[in-house]
């Protein structure tokens, strides 16, 4: 049997088992585990319970019996109390146990936070203005110029602004170090890509020249084994090039784009930048709406939920690092942080994620929001168009995870539209 009470955002569940219930659990443990024990004179799984206890100790089946009782009562409790939603694994304390009287145990676990949503009509959030200036347009055009730049090889001394292709090998205290070697590395002199003083020592060199470049790693360098250390880089100049940018005029535009004149091209860029700005502003507006609702809801998030979310954030980060050929340990070493530092930095994000998720779940539940098959198809169609596929063909290539993604996406859009229709 069990009794329970809620206090301080936790549930305290007390479980009692009589001597008879305890004996049944021990017998069940014996039936479940007897095949694991080898007893001389008996076939495996055929030794009587008392014989196994004589050979392995009177308490050989106690741990499993205890787990059975706790698990069964906990499951029964949850099935009979649907309004109780645990958000952490129970901490189990044995209060008392005797073979003659049975056992008493206490389970303590955190509960899903209880909160009320605010009146959405009283939520006030401002939306940023769309500002696309002539300077923004010119900056985009300049990026296009850089993307279409040519590199012209020259037989001259290297100077600032030139691009040199080099081979280099670095040594600290006479030894090579990780990350200190490369071949055919293209470096812009004056870009401050390398350690201070490295690029300056290449000025004046010509193709084929070799030189020992002497530098000192900064005291705040990311790799502890190199901080403040003097280093020598043996370099070879393999090529010297000048970067030539195209002139942006009507001819360039007609040759490289679908437009005929520079003015048409500028207009198209401004329209595209405006569309991007609108989407960004709308996403920021939605985030601010959810933050405002969460703040007004006064959600008290248990630490166990935050810790669990931090764990998931780190797992996701590790997964992304693995695609770059890195481990979390190597990343932390690179940025000079400990795992505890990293966890603390993610705590606020974790709590915000949980608060947002709880608000969305409550909005969906209280307002009976659901998505129709047409809404799901629209969500899929918007994506299928990017790949110039029909919805039917795109669906055939989708996995169950893909369906879940589009269902979540369609639901998110519907909830956000619901919020926008209600707020001031």
Residue pairs with C-beta under 8 A, 6 or more apart in sequence:
1 15
1 16
1 73
2 13
2 14
2 15
2 16
2 73
2 76
2 77
3 13
3 14
4 11
4 12
4 13
4 14
4 77
4 81
4 84
5 11
5 12
6 12
6 84
6 111
9 110
9 111
9 113
9 300
9 302
10 108
10 109
10 110
10 111
11 84
11 86
11 107
11 108
11 109
11 111
12 106
12 107
12 108
13 74
13 77
13 90
13 106
13 107
13 108
13 109
14 95
14 104
14 105
14 106
14 107
15 69
15 70
15 73
15 74
15 103
15 104
15 105
15 106
15 107
16 102
16 103
16 104
17 25
17 69
17 73
17 102
17 103
17 104
18 101
18 102
19 99
19 100
19 101
19 102
20 102
21 69
21 102
22 65
22 69
22 99
22 102
22 103
25 65
25 66
25 68
25 69
26 61
26 62
26 65
27 49
28 65
28 68
29 61
29 62
29 64
29 65
29 68
30 49
30 52
30 61
32 64
33 61
33 64
34 45
34 46
34 47
34 49
34 52
35 44
35 45
37 44
37 47
37 52
37 55
37 56
38 44
39 47
39 51
39 52
39 55
42 48
42 51
49 61
52 60
53 60
53 61
66 94
66 103
66 105
69 103
69 105
70 92
70 105
70 107
74 90
74 107
77 84
78 84
78 86
84 111
85 111
85 112
86 109
86 110
86 111
86 112
87 109
87 110
87 111
87 112
87 302
87 304
87 305
87 308
88 109
88 110
88 302
88 304
88 305
88 308
89 109
90 107
90 108
90 109
91 107
91 108
91 109
92 105
92 106
92 107
93 105
93 106
93 107
93 108
94 103
94 104
94 105
95 103
95 104
95 105
95 106
96 103
96 104
97 103
97 104
110 302
110 303
110 304
110 305
111 302
113 299
113 300
113 301
113 302
113 358
115 297
115 298
115 299
115 300
115 358
115 362
116 297
117 293
117 297
117 359
117 362
117 363
117 366
118 293
118 296
118 297
120 293
120 419
120 422
120 423
121 422
121 423
121 424
122 424
123 289
123 292
123 293
123 296
123 422
123 423
123 424
124 292
124 423
124 424
125 285
125 288
125 289
125 292
125 423
127 281
127 282
127 285
128 281
128 284
128 285
129 281
130 274
130 277
130 278
130 281
131 277
132 270
132 273
132 274
132 277
136 270
136 273
137 266
137 269
137 270
137 273
140 269
140 273
141 248
141 265
141 266
141 269
144 248
145 245
145 246
145 248
146 245
148 245
148 246
148 256
149 243
149 244
149 245
149 246
150 243
150 244
150 246
151 163
151 241
151 242
151 243
151 244
152 241
152 242
152 244
153 239
153 240
153 241
154 162
154 240
154 241
154 242
155 206
155 207
155 240
156 206
156 240
157 203
157 204
157 205
157 206
157 240
158 164
158 189
158 202
158 203
158 204
158 205
158 206
158 237
158 240
159 189
159 203
159 204
160 189
160 190
160 203
161 188
161 189
161 190
161 242
161 243
162 188
162 189
162 240
162 241
162 242
163 186
163 187
163 188
163 189
163 240
163 241
163 242
163 243
164 186
164 187
164 189
164 202
164 205
164 237
164 238
164 239
164 240
164 241
165 184
165 185
165 186
165 187
165 237
165 238
165 239
165 240
165 241
166 185
166 187
166 202
166 235
166 236
166 237
166 238
167 182
167 183
167 184
167 185
167 235
167 236
167 238
168 180
168 181
168 182
168 185
168 213
168 233
168 234
168 235
168 236
169 176
169 180
169 181
169 233
169 234
170 176
170 177
170 180
170 181
170 231
170 232
170 233
171 177
171 180
171 231
171 232
171 233
171 234
172 180
172 217
172 225
172 226
172 229
172 230
172 231
173 229
177 225
177 226
177 231
179 223
180 231
180 233
184 238
187 193
187 194
187 199
187 202
188 243
189 199
189 202
189 203
190 199
191 199
192 199
193 199
194 215
195 215
195 216
195 217
195 218
195 231
196 215
196 218
197 214
197 215
197 216
198 213
198 215
198 233
201 211
201 213
201 214
202 211
202 213
202 235
202 237
205 211
205 237
206 237
206 240
207 237
207 238
207 239
207 240
208 236
208 237
208 238
209 236
209 237
210 234
210 235
210 236
210 237
211 234
211 235
211 237
212 232
212 233
212 234
212 235
213 232
213 233
213 234
213 235
214 230
214 231
214 232
215 230
215 231
215 233
216 228
216 229
216 230
216 231
217 223
217 226
217 227
217 228
217 229
217 230
217 231
218 227
218 228
219 227
219 228
220 227
221 227
221 228
222 334
222 335
222 336
223 333
223 334
224 333
224 336
246 252
248 262
249 262
250 260
250 261
250 262
253 259
253 260
253 261
253 262
253 264
253 265
254 260
254 261
257 265
259 265
259 268
286 416
286 419
289 416
289 419
289 420
289 423
290 356
290 359
290 360
290 419
291 352
291 356
293 359
293 363
293 419
294 352
294 355
294 356
294 358
294 359
297 355
297 358
297 359
299 355
299 358
299 359
301 351
301 354
301 355
305 354
306 347
306 350
306 351
306 354
309 350
309 351
309 353
309 354
310 343
310 346
310 347
310 350
313 346
313 349
313 350
313 353
314 328
314 342
314 343
314 346
317 328
318 327
318 328
321 327
321 328
321 331
328 339
328 342
332 338
332 339
332 341
332 342
360 412
360 415
363 369
363 415
363 418
363 419
364 370
364 411
364 415
367 418
369 411
369 414
369 415
369 418
370 411
371 407
371 410
371 411
371 414
375 410
375 414
376 406
376 407
376 410
377 391
378 410
379 406
379 407
379 409
379 410
379 413
380 391
380 394
380 395
380 398
380 406
381 391
381 394
383 394
383 406
384 390
384 391
384 393
384 394
387 394
398 406
